[in-house]
Amino acid sequence: MAFDAVKFLHILSVIFMSAPLYNLIVVNERVLFGKAPFAVDRYFENIIKGAAIRCYVFQLTALITGLILVPLSELPFSAVLTNPALLLKFILLIILSALLSLVHLRIQPAIDALLGRVEGEVIPKEVLEAVTPIRVRRKKLAGLCLFIVITIVLLGLQVFESFAFPVNILILALAALFSYRVYRSPVRFGWV
């Protein structure tokens, strides 16, 4: 019973780590507004910025529940280092946390500082020109993070039994294509 409860919390945490997907959707929706008033831009920016702390909590929960699941699934704790799927999941979670920290501690404050110079309803051209490349970098990182989250899910399914190599390659290729598609355009109808 404890295994099932912890497994549920672990899977739920990973699902909630889908912030990169939804941040990309928000960014692409903002583009559809065209030249929006500053209040709209600030609203979208606050949605994206607010996801970071939640994502840290979900990542930490996924880490803790994942570590608890190891002994509950009757694996030795050393399996975190000897089981390829667990080891890769752990490494990718650390990379995901590092990328989130880069965005939260460096990129987002740079965007906020530039937008803090805006007075009135219109973003001045010089601020827009300065903030756009930083936003593009954040968007690229969100696409990469989405791919990493999908890869973590794929690895989680293979802790006890690996998929065939061609299946893994196919799924990773589809994950990369989907991540790129979400990066490039709004996904109005989910997969379609």
Secondary structure as GFF3:
##gff-version 3
##sequence-region A 1 192
A	DSSP	alpha_helix	2	16	.	.	.	ID=ss1
A	DSSP	alpha_helix	19	32	.	.	.	ID=ss2
A	DSSP	alpha_helix	38	72	.	.	.	ID=ss3
A	DSSP	alpha_helix	79	82	.	.	.	ID=ss4
A	DSSP	alpha_helix	84	102	.	.	.	ID=ss5
A	DSSP	pi_helix	103	107	.	.	.	ID=ss6
A	DSSP	alpha_helix	108	115	.	.	.	ID=ss7
A	DSSP	alpha_helix	125	156	.	.	.	ID=ss8
A	DSSP	alpha_helix	165	184	.	.	.	ID=ss9
###
